[in-house]
Amino acid sequence: MGHWGELLVDELAARFPHADRDRLAALAQAAGTEIETLAGQSFGPAKRNSVSVSTCGLPFVELPGLLIGSQECASGMRPIPDPVDRQRATIVQVGPVPHPGPVLQPVTGAVPVASALRAAGGLVHAAAQAGVLSRDFMLAWLGQFPPAERTAFLQELADPSYRVHVPVATGGGDGWWFQITRRLLWITPAADEQRLVEPLFPDADRALRRLVAVEPLLVAGRVTSHPADWAIAVRIWPSAVRPAGRPWRHLASAIHEHGIPVLSLDPESTAEEIQCQILLLAHWHKYVGAGVPEIAGVIAAAYPQAVERIARATRAPDTRAAAALLFEGLLQPGFDPAMGAEAARHYVNRKATIAIRNHRKTTDGAVRPWEALGVSERRYYKLLNQFAPKTGTRYEVDADVLEKIRSHLISRDQKTETHAAAMELLQERGFSYAAARKWLQRHDYSEALTASPRSKRSRH
């Protein structure tokens, strides 16, 4: 059937009948591919493919889009219901959770989800600082094989149903297990992959350039029971900035509803920033609620300058209160992961500025010029663009400008009232609504007093 975006072509062709159909098909497929890359999974027709998985001893593996109960799993593979959509699973447990010591101590409880995600963020930062999220680590992992074994391994990897997830970093405690892995695969026409990939041998011959490592994946699972009863997957995107094809606000709701969270980091990312971003992602994707008190704390730790700026401007009693004001602006829709970690910092700073402005509007008691004119702030600035002179980026507003705007608004209101009265009069005199509108477009309002509708012509 082809890419699922092709299913939209008929609908687009009906809305834009004069557009070239091939062009519409290309646009639909490009949009569909972008959505799948941001979501991390395919939304096309369901496929039943058998796969064999190697996690190199780790307990969890990611199999997104698994419908619980409708697809059989191999013996020992236990799907973990998604905390948001209990009918589906993204994480499958394939083995027992490793224990660090020889004596197995029973786990009777676990720290809350928010605390566990902060710890997972610390693991991501440590892994990034150690360089194990890089291509060099993957090359070193392949280099541990003797040449003959490495050749046999790469030949097995050519089978698209054989999935190898390379261990990158692990950790755990307090009832939780964390792991970071990267999948190895050959890019072929049969490979159906919706993730960012990194060539391991970009300068090699054409055949070897097809060997890639998929974006790093963080899995956090609560292991107070077997199998685990709660798990989340977070994709890790590197510092390369990828320009977004369309505004994020048009994609955010769909990605947060159906996609796998994406964590953006770069060499400047601090542990606190990563921890904060993971908790915000968990909130946007509905894994944690807005009332989690730990969110304000991680925001204050991750962006101390922005929070201090809010605290100083609003005279907040403490940094947590200032961070809570900042969090109000971060409830929806979130920053675009395709723009990189630096863009996320700019996003937070911009939200801090907006929080300060909104606070001043509600507390200083001053009457805003748009309030005095009886219009919205958005409408006011549109009128300034029409009536006020501009110096650089600032409008020069004085009493004369405000009087011009007020006169314009009064004239508009009077015209609106006259138009409504003329419409009513014409309809009383026998005009239909459409005919009355058309008549007023061609005649002066004063002529409505004597206007009459055209007599209907009899048909022979």
KOLMI-122777 format. One record per residue (C-alpha): y, z, x. Coordinates in steps of 0.25 Angstrom, whole numbers, plus 2048, in hexadecimal, padded with zeros to 3 digits. Example, Ala and Ser with C-alpha at 12.3 -4.5 7.8 and 13.67 -1.06 7.14 Angstrom:
REM residues 2
7EE81F831
7FC81D837
REM end
This chain:
REM residues 460
800800800
80980280C
81480C80E
817815802
826811803
8228037FE
81F8097F1
82E80B7EF
8317FC7F1
82F7F87E2
8398047DE
8438007E8
8427F17E4
8457F57D6
8517FD7DA
8567F27E4
8527E57DE
85A7DC7E8
8557E37F4
84A7DD7FD
83D7E37FA
8387E2809
8447EA80D
8427F4802
8337F6807
8387F8815
842802811
83880A808
82E80A813
83880F81D
83D81A814
82E81E811
82B81F820
837827823
833831817
82583281C
82A83582B
833840826
82984681C
81D844827
81383F81D
810832815
813831806
80B824804
7FE8237FC
7F482E7FF
7EA82A80A
7DC83180C
7DA83081B
7D0838822
7D583E82F
7CF84683A
7D9850841
7D985784E
7E3863850
7DD86785E
7DA875858
7E6878850
7E487D842
7ED87483A
7EF865838
7F985E830
7F4854825
80185181C
7FF84D80D
7F185380B
7EF8557FD
7E78627FB
7DA8607F3
7DA8517F3
7D784E801
7CB854808
7CD85A816
7C285B821
7BA867822
7C3872829
7D086C825
7D887481B
7E586F814
7F0879814
7F8878807
806874809
80F880806
8188777FD
80E86E7F7
8018757F5
7FA8687F1
7FC8627FF
7F986680D
80086281A
7F886B824
7E986C825
7E287882C
7D7872835
7D287E83C
7D488D83E
7E1892844
7E0896853
7E28A4857
7E88A8864
7DF8B4867
7D08B6868
7D08C085D
7D48BA84F
7DD8C3847
7DE8C1838
7EC8BD833
7F08C5827
7FE8C0825
8088B682A
8178B582C
81F8AE821
82089F822
82F89F827
82B8A8832
81F89F836
828893836
83289983F
82689C849
82288E847
83088984B
82F891857
82288A85B
82887D859
834881862
82B88686D
82287986C
82F87086D
834878879
826877880
82786887E
819867877
82085F86B
822854875
81B847879
81884D886
80F858880
80784D879
805845885
80185288D
7F7855881
7F1847883
7F0849892
7E7854891
7DB84B88D
7D3844898
7D6835898
7C9831891
7CA83C886
7D9838884
7D582A881
7CA82E878
7D4837871
7DE82C86F
7D382386A
7D082D85F
7DE82F85C
7DF820858
7D782384B
7E3826841
7D9830839
7D8839846
7E4842847
7E784A853
7F1856853
7F585A861
7F8869862
80686B867
80987A865
80388685D
807894859
80589E84F
8058AD84A
8088B683F
7FF8AE836
8048A0839
7FF894842
808889848
80587C84F
80C870854
804863855
806854857
7FD849852
7F983E85B
7F7830856
7F7821859
802819851
7FA80E84A
7FC80683D
7F2810836
7F981C83A
80182282E
80A82C835
81783182F
81B83A83B
824838847
81C834853
81E834862
81782986B
810830876
811824880
81E81D87C
81E815889
80F811889
809804884
809800875
7FB807872
7FE814878
80C815872
805816864
800824868
80A82E862
80C83D85F
810841851
81C84B84F
818859852
813861846
815870844
80B87783B
80D885836
80288C82F
80089A829
7F289E82D
7F08AB826
7E48A481F
7DA899822
7DE88F81F
7ED891821
7F4892813
80288D818
806882822
812879825
81386D82E
82086A835
82385D83C
82B85E849
83485284C
83A85185A
84985085F
84984085D
85483D852
84F834848
85B82E83F
858830830
857823828
85D82A81C
864837818
85B843819
86084880B
85883C805
84B84080B
84C84F80D
8468537FF
83A84A800
83784E80F
83885D80C
83085B7FF
824853805
826852814
82285A820
82D862827
83385C833
83986583E
84385E848
845864856
84B860863
84D866871
85986E86B
851875860
850884861
84488C85C
84E892851
85288484C
84387F84B
83F88C844
84B88A83A
84887B838
83987E835
83D88982A
84887F824
83D874823
83487E81D
83E881812
842872810
83386F80E
83187B805
82888380E
83188F80E
83C893804
84B894805
84A8A3804
8438A6811
84C8AF818
8478AA826
84E89D824
85C8A3826
8578AA832
85289D839
85F896835
8678A083C
85F8A0848
85E891849
86D88D846
87589A84B
88289284D
88288C83F
87E899838
8898A1840
89389683C
88F89982D
88F8A882F
89D8A8835
8A389E82B
89D8A581F
89D8B4824
88E8B5821
8898C3823
87E8BF82D
8788B2833
86D8B2829
8778B181E
87E8A6825
87089F827
86D8A0819
87A899816
87688E81F
86888D819
86E88A80B
87387D811
86587A817
85D87C80A
85D86D808
85A86280D
85886581B
85B85D828
85585082B
84A851835
84C84383A
859846840
85485084A
85685F84D
86585D851
868857844
86286483D
86C86C845
877864840
872865832
872874833
880875839
88586C82E
87F875824
88688182A
89387A829
89087781A
88C886817
89988A81D
8A1881815
89A884808
89C89380B
8AB89180D
8AC889800
8A68957F8
8AD8A07FF
8BC89D803
8C189C7F5
8C98907F8
8CB8857ED
8C58787F3
8CE86C7F0
8C28657E9
8C18717E0
8D08707DD
8CE8627D9
8C28647D1
8B985B7D9
8AD85D7E2
8AE85E7F1
8A78517F3
8B084A7E9
8BD8507F0
8BA84A7FD
8B783D7F7
8C583E7F1
8CB8427FE
8C5835804
8CD82E7F9
8DA8357F9
8DC83D806
8E0837814
8D683A81F
8D983E82E
8CD83D836
8C284482E
8CB84C826
8D284A819
8E184D818
8E285580B
8EF85A805
8F585C7F7
8F884E7F5
8EA8497F7
8E58547EE
8EF8507E3
8EA8417E5
8DC8467E3
8E084E7D7
8E78437D0
8DC8397D3
8D28437CC
8DB8457C0
8DD8367BF
8CE8347C0
8CB83F7B5
8D58397AC
8CF82B7AE
8C18317AB
8C683879E
8CD82B799
8C182379C
8B882C795
8C282C789
8C381D789
8B381C789
8B282577D
8BD81D776
8B6810779
8A9814774
8AF81A767
8B580C765
8A7806766
8A5803775
89780677B
89880F787
895804791
89F7FB78A
8AA80578A
8A8807799
8A97F879C
8B57F7793
8BD80279A
8BA7FB7A8
8C27EF7A3
8CD7F679A
8D880179B
8D580E794
8E180C78A
8DA800784
8CE80877F
8D780C773
8D57FE76D
8C97F9774
8BD7F476B
8AF7F076F
8AB7E176E
8A57DD762
8967DA763
8937CB763
8887C7759
87D7BF75F
8787B2759
REM end
